[in-house]
Amino acid sequence: MRILMVEDDPLVRELVVDALREEGYEVFHASNGEQALALCKRQIADVLVTDIRLPGGVDGWQIAELCREHDPQLQVIYATGFSPVEARPVPGSLTLHKPYQPDRIVEAVRQMGKERRPPSIS
């Protein structure tokens, strides 16, 4: 399973990416919304793990909404300590509140993997 991790705090991002990779996941990461959207357009991930409050003009809510336009089956996990705007999670998503331990993200990804779409048959 491939994970896109979006987190502006480099320490948190590194800890979570390392924990996910230790579990055998392929992990791509971005530090802001613009980088995340560029990766989403390539449909490289099965699960998006995104902070909500990010630097720049794109927040985690927008990342999930726009990435779902490219991949309606994309699983989404939000991680937040504070969001200055009203919550608007995409259907079927999870929200984890900061601070959290990296193993909490790993467990959430594992849960999403169980709910993941079956592979398409060509």
C-alpha positions as a printed NumPy array, in Angstrom:
array([[  0.   ,   0.   ,   0.   ],
       [  1.239,   3.482,  -0.861],
       [  0.833,   6.412,   1.515],
       [  1.064,  10.157,   0.882],
       [  2.009,  11.952,   4.117],
       [  1.476,  15.731,   4.195],
       [  2.949,  17.46 ,   7.255],
       [  4.743,  20.791,   7.549],
       [  6.574,  19.943,  10.783],
       [  9.754,  18.157,   9.623],
       [ 10.231,  16.226,  12.876],
       [  6.656,  14.903,  12.95 ],
       [  6.837,  14.09 ,   9.229],
       [ 10.096,  12.174,   9.649],
       [  8.817,  10.184,  12.644],
       [  5.593,   9.188,  10.909],
       [  7.243,   8.4  ,   7.57 ],
       [  9.811,   6.204,   9.364],
       [  7.08 ,   4.388,  11.342],
       [  5.063,   3.721,   8.177],
       [  8.101,   2.51 ,   6.25 ],
       [  9.027,   0.175,   9.113],
       [  5.6  ,  -1.417,   8.655],
       [  6.383,  -2.016,   4.978],
       [  4.402,   0.82 ,   3.422],
       [  5.711,   2.797,   0.466],
       [  5.593,   6.424,   1.617],
       [  5.736,   9.672,  -0.334],
       [  5.71 ,  12.941,   1.577],
       [  5.084,  16.637,   1.124],
       [  5.506,  19.624,   3.416],
       [  2.732,  21.787,   1.946],
       [ -0.485,  21.601,  -0.025],
       [  0.978,  22.55 ,  -3.358],
       [  3.509,  19.697,  -3.242],
       [  0.782,  17.297,  -2.129],
       [ -1.517,  18.242,  -5.009],
       [  1.264,  17.687,  -7.531],
       [  1.733,  14.17 ,  -6.122],
       [ -2.02 ,  13.495,  -6.014],
       [ -2.372,  14.31 ,  -9.704],
       [ -0.047,  11.362, -10.367],
       [ -2.332,   9.102,  -8.266],
       [  0.599,   7.601,  -6.415],
       [ -1.184,   6.844,  -3.132],
       [ -3.843,   4.54 ,  -1.744],
       [ -4.086,   6.522,   1.504],
       [ -3.626,  10.245,   2.128],
       [ -2.52 ,  11.283,   5.628],
       [ -2.699,  15.058,   5.852],
       [ -2.314,  17.752,   8.434],
       [ -5.143,  20.257,   8.111],
       [ -3.34 ,  23.492,   8.86 ],
       [ -0.468,  23.936,   6.393],
       [  1.618,  26.838,   5.127],
       [  0.659,  28.351,   1.795],
       [ -2.698,  28.635,   0.114],
       [ -3.886,  25.004,   0.3  ],
       [ -5.026,  23.356,   3.546],
       [ -5.632,  19.688,   4.313],
       [ -9.371,  19.938,   3.632],
       [ -8.641,  21.21 ,   0.115],
       [ -5.963,  18.571,  -0.491],
       [ -8.416,  15.772,   0.297],
       [-11.201,  17.313,  -1.801],
       [ -8.959,  17.883,  -4.817],
       [ -7.19 ,  14.527,  -4.549],
       [-10.569,  12.784,  -4.405],
       [-11.434,  14.464,  -7.724],
       [ -8.511,  12.552,  -9.279],
       [ -9.12 ,   9.37 ,  -7.282],
       [-12.609,   9.019,  -5.73 ],
       [-11.513,   5.862,  -3.849],
       [ -8.568,   7.539,  -2.088],
       [ -8.661,   6.84 ,   1.656],
       [ -8.078,   9.955,   3.812],
       [ -6.777,  10.418,   7.345],
       [ -6.697,  13.944,   8.75 ],
       [ -4.324,  14.866,  11.568],
       [ -4.878,  18.125,  13.366],
       [ -4.327,  20.038,  16.548],
       [ -6.2  ,  23.126,  15.387],
       [ -8.022,  24.259,  12.284],
       [ -9.161,  27.869,  11.898],
       [-11.939,  26.87 ,   9.466],
       [-15.021,  24.707,   9.851],
       [-14.374,  20.987,   9.488],
       [-15.339,  19.514,   6.136],
       [-13.955,  15.977,   5.966],
       [-14.497,  13.881,   2.858],
       [-16.833,  10.876,   3.288],
       [-15.281,   7.818,   4.899],
       [-12.289,   9.655,   6.325],
       [-10.74 ,   9.468,   9.79 ],
       [ -9.544,  12.338,  11.966],
       [ -6.717,  12.021,  14.499],
       [ -6.064,  14.791,  16.972],
       [ -2.543,  15.999,  17.745],
       [ -0.466,  15.295,  19.596],
       [ -0.396,  11.653,  18.57 ],
       [  2.171,   8.881,  18.542],
       [  3.348,   7.638,  15.117],
       [  1.943,   4.176,  15.908],
       [ -1.537,   5.759,  15.999],
       [ -1.105,   6.772,  12.344],
       [  0.178,   3.291,  11.501],
       [ -2.925,   1.744,  13.089],
       [ -5.223,   4.166,  11.227],
       [ -3.511,   3.31 ,   7.925],
       [ -3.861,  -0.386,   8.699],
       [ -7.581,   0.158,   9.348],
       [ -7.954,   2.053,   6.069],
       [ -6.168,  -0.764,   4.245],
       [ -8.805,  -3.209,   5.439],
       [-11.503,  -0.953,   3.974],
       [ -9.587,  -0.297,   0.751],
       [-11.225,  -0.93 ,  -2.571],
       [-10.645,  -4.334,  -4.143],
       [ -8.248,  -4.404,  -7.094],
       [ -9.924,  -3.844, -10.445],
       [-10.037,  -6.705, -12.898],
       [ -9.02 ,  -5.891, -16.467]])
